């Protein structure tokens, strides 16, 4: 994902599904309709190691019945790494398994499973460094970036800390250093959740706020440039869930949060808004709900970085002033969810869910 970004800027991740020229022993036009993941999703492994479960997919017809004898081709889509057993026919249960998958780089690694004439399936796994320590809430850890550390693909040294929360909560992560231009990332089960280069225009330190669902996350303390070395500190601090003022906040799918639209929030012309950045996977369907009894809600979904609008909604129905967006992205990457008011005077409390 790295690296041509400034503070809170990121180009869209694009997954390119390659249509391979291999012949299938069964003509997909006679019934193959979809490829579904049977097992081996949402995994992680240290860089250079094999994922614990080699992915297995199922090829089905339009009625969901398994199809035997269909050629499935697995290909690396991002992250580098290597695979074995890349081309295989489905068995009597419609299953085709990859031989092995060795993770190539820190962060999200992707491969595609392809069948001639059928939409490819993207499978993700997380590449990790060996954990250097644990970071707790309201705690600070000291570290040092050096040539013996794990590295990103472009040569940036990185240390990994493990952070766990047992409940939904808002956390502010920060990295400070007088030796390196800090770059901080938070990695979730299958992708980067949040990141920052410069916390403000006047500092090389990094900071971001994120709404987390229960789980364990990797905190990657790194540098913006390759081969930068030196001491740093990294911290995790409890933050209020409601976002006061105008700050872009990162969020995990599965979050349900109560927020307040007020006069000190971000502004677009005369309208106020809160912004949440969330990573969405291509091919998955997401639902965003904004409900309020105080005002008429309005939702927009933009590609983060380009600000291209991909979806919007004012009223769910003529009898319902709440807003809802259902969206299935064709490209994996970060998207900006804008929670706003349909009428200029709209202010007050609202509930936002990302499903």
C-alpha positions as CSV (number, residue, x, y, z in Angstrom):
1,X,0.0,0.0,0.0
2,X,3.0,2.2,0.5
3,X,3.9,4.9,0.1
4,X,3.2,8.0,-2.1
5,X,1.0,9.7,0.5
6,X,1.0,12.8,2.6
7,X,-1.0,13.2,5.8
8,X,-4.3,11.4,5.4
9,X,-3.9,10.7,1.7
10,X,-3.9,7.4,0.0
11,X,-4.2,6.1,-3.5
12,X,-6.8,3.5,-4.1
13,X,-5.8,-0.1,-3.9
14,X,-6.6,-1.8,-7.2
15,X,-6.9,-5.6,-7.5
16,X,-6.3,-6.7,-11.1
17,X,-7.9,-10.1,-11.8
18,X,-6.0,-11.7,-14.7
19,X,-8.0,-13.8,-17.1
20,X,-5.8,-16.7,-17.8
21,X,-5.7,-18.6,-21.0
22,X,-5.7,-22.1,-19.5
23,X,-8.4,-24.3,-20.7
24,X,-11.0,-25.7,-18.3
25,X,-11.9,-29.4,-18.7
26,X,-15.5,-28.3,-18.3
27,X,-16.9,-25.5,-20.4
28,X,-17.9,-22.8,-17.8
29,X,-20.6,-21.5,-20.1
30,X,-22.5,-24.7,-19.6
31,X,-23.0,-24.0,-15.9
32,X,-20.2,-22.6,-13.8
33,X,-21.5,-19.4,-12.2
34,X,-19.3,-18.5,-9.3
35,X,-16.2,-19.2,-7.2
36,X,-16.6,-19.1,-3.5
37,X,-14.0,-19.4,-0.7
38,X,-14.4,-22.7,1.1
39,X,-11.6,-22.2,3.6
40,X,-8.3,-20.4,4.1
41,X,-9.6,-16.8,4.3
42,X,-8.6,-14.0,6.8
43,X,-5.3,-15.5,7.7
44,X,-1.9,-14.1,8.6
45,X,1.7,-15.3,8.7
46,X,5.2,-13.9,9.2
47,X,6.8,-12.6,6.0
48,X,8.6,-15.5,4.3
49,X,6.3,-18.1,6.0
50,X,3.5,-20.3,4.6
51,X,-0.1,-19.4,5.7
52,X,-1.4,-22.1,8.1
53,X,-4.3,-23.2,5.8
54,X,-3.8,-23.3,2.0
55,X,-6.9,-21.6,0.4
56,X,-9.6,-23.9,-1.0
57,X,-12.3,-22.6,-3.3
58,X,-15.5,-24.1,-4.6
59,X,-16.9,-23.7,-8.1
60,X,-20.7,-23.8,-8.3
61,X,-23.4,-23.5,-11.0
62,X,-26.2,-21.0,-11.0
63,X,-28.2,-23.0,-8.5
64,X,-25.3,-23.3,-6.1
65,X,-24.4,-26.9,-7.0
66,X,-20.7,-27.9,-7.0
67,X,-19.1,-28.5,-10.4
68,X,-16.4,-31.2,-10.9
69,X,-13.6,-31.1,-13.4
70,X,-13.3,-27.2,-13.7
71,X,-9.8,-25.8,-14.0
72,X,-9.0,-23.2,-11.4
73,X,-6.0,-21.0,-11.7
74,X,-4.5,-19.2,-8.7
75,X,-2.3,-16.1,-9.2
76,X,-0.5,-13.7,-6.9
77,X,-2.3,-10.3,-7.1
78,X,-0.3,-8.2,-4.6
79,X,2.3,-8.5,-1.9
80,X,4.7,-10.7,-3.8
81,X,5.3,-14.1,-2.3
82,X,5.0,-17.5,-4.0
83,X,2.5,-20.2,-4.4
84,X,2.6,-23.9,-5.4
85,X,-0.1,-26.0,-7.0
86,X,-1.4,-22.9,-8.9
87,X,-3.5,-24.8,-11.5
88,X,-5.9,-27.6,-10.4
89,X,-9.2,-29.1,-11.4
90,X,-12.1,-29.2,-9.0
91,X,-12.9,-32.6,-7.4
92,X,-16.4,-34.3,-7.2
93,X,-17.4,-31.7,-4.5
94,X,-16.4,-28.8,-6.7
95,X,-13.4,-28.0,-4.6
96,X,-9.9,-26.9,-5.8
97,X,-7.1,-26.3,-3.3
98,X,-3.9,-24.3,-3.6
99,X,-0.7,-26.3,-2.8
100,X,0.8,-23.6,-0.5
101,X,1.1,-19.8,-0.2
102,X,4.2,-18.1,1.2
103,X,3.7,-14.5,2.3
104,X,5.8,-12.0,0.5
105,X,5.6,-8.6,2.3
106,X,4.3,-6.8,5.4
107,X,0.6,-5.9,5.2
108,X,-2.1,-7.2,2.9
109,X,-1.1,-9.9,0.4
110,X,-3.7,-11.0,-2.2
111,X,-4.1,-13.8,-4.7
112,X,-6.9,-14.5,-7.2
113,X,-8.7,-17.7,-8.0
114,X,-9.9,-17.7,-11.7
115,X,-12.1,-19.8,-13.9
116,X,-12.6,-19.0,-17.5
117,X,-15.7,-16.9,-18.0
118,X,-16.4,-16.5,-14.2
119,X,-15.8,-13.5,-12.0
120,X,-12.4,-14.1,-10.2
121,X,-12.3,-14.4,-6.4
122,X,-9.8,-12.4,-4.4
123,X,-8.3,-14.0,-1.3
124,X,-6.4,-11.9,1.3
125,X,-3.8,-12.8,4.0
126,X,-1.8,-10.5,6.2
127,X,2.0,-10.5,6.2
128,X,3.5,-9.8,9.6
129,X,6.8,-9.1,11.2
130,X,7.7,-11.1,14.3
131,X,6.0,-9.3,17.2
132,X,8.5,-7.1,19.2
133,X,6.1,-6.4,22.1
134,X,2.7,-5.6,23.3
135,X,1.1,-2.1,23.4
136,X,-1.7,-1.5,26.0
137,X,-4.3,1.2,26.2
138,X,-3.0,4.4,27.8
139,X,0.6,3.1,27.6
140,X,3.8,4.0,25.7
141,X,6.5,1.8,24.3
142,X,10.0,2.8,23.3
143,X,11.7,1.3,20.3
144,X,14.5,1.7,17.8
145,X,14.4,1.3,14.0
146,X,17.5,-0.5,12.7
147,X,18.9,-2.6,9.9
148,X,18.1,-5.8,11.8
149,X,14.3,-5.0,11.8
150,X,11.6,-6.4,9.5
151,X,11.2,-4.3,6.4
152,X,8.5,-3.2,4.1
153,X,8.8,-3.8,0.4
154,X,10.4,-0.4,-0.3
155,X,13.0,-0.9,2.4
156,X,11.5,0.9,5.4
157,X,12.4,-0.6,8.7
158,X,9.4,-1.5,10.9
159,X,8.7,-2.8,14.4
160,X,5.5,-4.7,15.2
161,X,3.5,-4.3,18.4
162,X,0.3,-6.3,19.3
163,X,-2.7,-4.4,20.6
164,X,-5.9,-6.0,21.8
165,X,-9.3,-4.7,22.8
166,X,-12.2,-6.8,24.1
167,X,-14.9,-4.2,23.3
168,X,-15.6,-1.5,20.7
169,X,-13.6,1.6,21.6
170,X,-12.0,4.7,20.1
171,X,-8.2,4.8,20.3
172,X,-5.6,7.4,19.3
173,X,-2.3,5.9,18.2
174,X,0.8,8.0,17.9
175,X,4.5,7.7,17.0
176,X,7.1,10.3,17.9
177,X,10.8,10.6,17.0
178,X,13.5,13.1,16.6
179,X,15.5,10.7,14.4
180,X,13.1,9.6,11.7
181,X,10.1,10.8,9.8
182,X,7.5,8.6,11.5
183,X,5.0,6.5,9.6
184,X,2.5,4.6,11.6
185,X,0.0,1.9,10.5
186,X,-2.6,-0.2,12.2
187,X,-3.2,-3.6,10.6
188,X,-6.4,-5.6,11.1
189,X,-7.2,-9.2,10.4
190,X,-7.0,-8.8,6.6
191,X,-5.9,-5.3,5.7
192,X,-4.5,-2.0,6.9
193,X,-7.1,-0.3,9.1
194,X,-5.5,3.1,9.6
195,X,-2.3,5.0,8.8
196,X,-0.6,8.4,9.1
197,X,2.6,10.1,8.0
198,X,2.5,13.6,9.6
199,X,0.0,14.3,12.4
200,X,0.0,17.9,11.4
201,X,1.6,20.3,8.9
202,X,4.3,21.3,11.4
203,X,5.5,17.8,12.6
204,X,7.1,14.6,11.3
205,X,5.4,12.7,14.1
206,X,2.4,10.4,13.3
207,X,-1.1,10.1,14.9
208,X,-4.5,8.9,14.0
209,X,-7.8,8.1,15.8
210,X,-9.7,4.9,15.0
211,X,-12.9,3.2,16.0
212,X,-12.1,-0.4,16.7
213,X,-14.2,-3.5,17.0
214,X,-13.1,-6.2,19.5
215,X,-10.0,-8.1,18.3
216,X,-6.2,-8.1,18.1
217,X,-4.4,-5.6,15.9
218,X,-0.8,-5.1,14.7
219,X,0.7,-1.6,15.3
220,X,3.5,-1.0,12.8
221,X,6.0,1.7,13.9
222,X,8.0,2.7,10.8
223,X,9.5,5.6,8.8
224,X,8.3,7.4,5.8
225,X,11.6,6.9,3.9
226,X,13.6,3.8,3.3
227,X,16.4,2.8,5.6
228,X,15.8,5.5,8.2
229,X,17.0,4.5,11.6
230,X,16.7,5.8,15.1
231,X,14.8,5.8,18.4
232,X,11.0,6.5,18.7
233,X,8.1,6.0,21.1
234,X,4.7,4.7,20.2
235,X,1.5,5.0,22.3
236,X,-2.2,4.0,22.4
237,X,-4.6,6.4,24.2
238,X,-8.3,6.0,24.9
239,X,-10.2,8.7,23.0
240,X,-13.9,9.8,23.1
241,X,-16.0,8.0,20.6
242,X,-17.9,11.1,19.5
243,X,-15.8,13.2,17.2
244,X,-15.6,16.8,18.2
245,X,-14.2,19.3,15.6
246,X,-13.1,18.4,12.1
247,X,-10.9,15.4,12.1
248,X,-11.0,12.4,9.7
249,X,-11.4,9.2,11.8
250,X,-10.7,5.7,10.7
251,X,-13.2,2.9,11.5
252,X,-13.6,-0.9,11.2
253,X,-16.7,-2.5,9.6
254,X,-18.9,-3.8,12.4
255,X,-18.8,-0.5,14.3
256,X,-22.0,1.1,15.6
257,X,-21.3,4.5,17.0
258,X,-23.4,7.5,18.4
259,X,-22.1,10.8,17.2
260,X,-23.3,14.4,17.3
261,X,-23.5,16.8,14.3
262,X,-22.6,20.2,15.7
263,X,-21.4,23.7,14.6
264,X,-17.7,22.8,15.2
265,X,-17.7,19.9,12.8
266,X,-16.3,19.9,9.3
267,X,-18.1,22.1,6.8
268,X,-19.0,21.9,3.1
269,X,-20.6,25.2,2.1
270,X,-23.2,25.6,4.9
271,X,-23.6,21.9,5.6
272,X,-21.8,20.2,8.5
273,X,-20.4,16.7,8.4
274,X,-18.3,14.0,10.1
275,X,-15.9,11.8,8.1
276,X,-15.0,8.2,8.7
277,X,-12.4,6.3,6.6
278,X,-13.0,2.6,6.2
279,X,-11.2,-0.1,4.2
280,X,-13.6,-2.0,1.9
281,X,-12.9,-5.3,0.0
282,X,-13.8,-5.7,-3.6
283,X,-16.8,-8.1,-4.1
284,X,-18.2,-7.8,-0.6
285,X,-21.5,-6.0,0.1
286,X,-21.5,-3.3,2.8
287,X,-24.4,-1.4,4.4
288,X,-24.1,2.0,6.0
289,X,-27.0,3.3,8.1
290,X,-27.4,6.8,9.6
291,X,-30.4,7.3,11.9
292,X,-31.5,10.3,13.9
293,X,-34.7,11.7,15.5
294,X,-33.1,15.2,15.7
295,X,-32.6,16.0,12.0
296,X,-32.9,14.7,8.4
297,X,-29.7,12.6,7.8
298,X,-27.6,12.4,4.6
299,X,-24.9,9.9,3.7
300,X,-22.2,10.0,1.0
301,X,-19.5,7.5,0.1
302,X,-16.3,8.7,-1.6
303,X,-13.1,7.1,-2.8
304,X,-10.6,8.3,-0.3
305,X,-7.9,10.4,-1.8
306,X,-9.7,11.3,-5.1
307,X,-13.0,12.3,-3.3
308,X,-14.9,10.7,-6.2
309,X,-18.5,10.0,-5.0
310,X,-19.6,6.4,-5.5
311,X,-22.9,6.4,-3.6
312,X,-25.2,8.7,-1.7
313,X,-28.6,8.6,0.0
314,X,-30.9,11.1,1.7
315,X,-34.1,9.2,2.7
316,X,-34.5,5.5,2.9
317,X,-38.1,6.0,1.8
318,X,-40.7,8.8,1.4
319,X,-41.8,8.0,5.0
320,X,-38.3,7.6,6.5
321,X,-35.8,10.5,6.8
322,X,-32.9,8.2,7.8
323,X,-30.2,7.4,5.3
324,X,-28.8,4.1,4.0
325,X,-26.2,3.1,1.5
326,X,-25.7,-0.4,0.3
327,X,-22.5,-0.7,-1.7
328,X,-20.4,-3.5,-3.3
329,X,-17.0,-2.1,-4.4
330,X,-15.3,-3.3,-7.5
331,X,-11.9,-2.1,-6.1
332,X,-10.4,-2.8,-2.7
333,X,-9.2,0.3,-0.8
334,X,-10.0,3.1,1.6
335,X,-13.4,4.9,1.3
336,X,-14.6,8.1,3.0
337,X,-18.0,7.9,4.6
338,X,-19.5,11.4,5.0
339,X,-22.3,11.7,7.6
340,X,-24.1,15.0,7.1
341,X,-27.4,16.8,7.2
342,X,-29.9,17.0,4.3
343,X,-31.0,20.5,5.6
344,X,-28.6,23.3,6.5
345,X,-30.1,23.7,10.0
346,X,-29.8,20.0,10.8
347,X,-27.9,19.4,14.1
348,X,-28.0,16.8,16.9
349,X,-27.3,13.2,17.8
350,X,-27.3,10.4,15.3
351,X,-26.3,6.7,15.2
352,X,-24.0,5.4,12.5
353,X,-23.5,1.7,11.7
354,X,-21.1,0.0,9.2
355,X,-22.1,-3.5,8.5
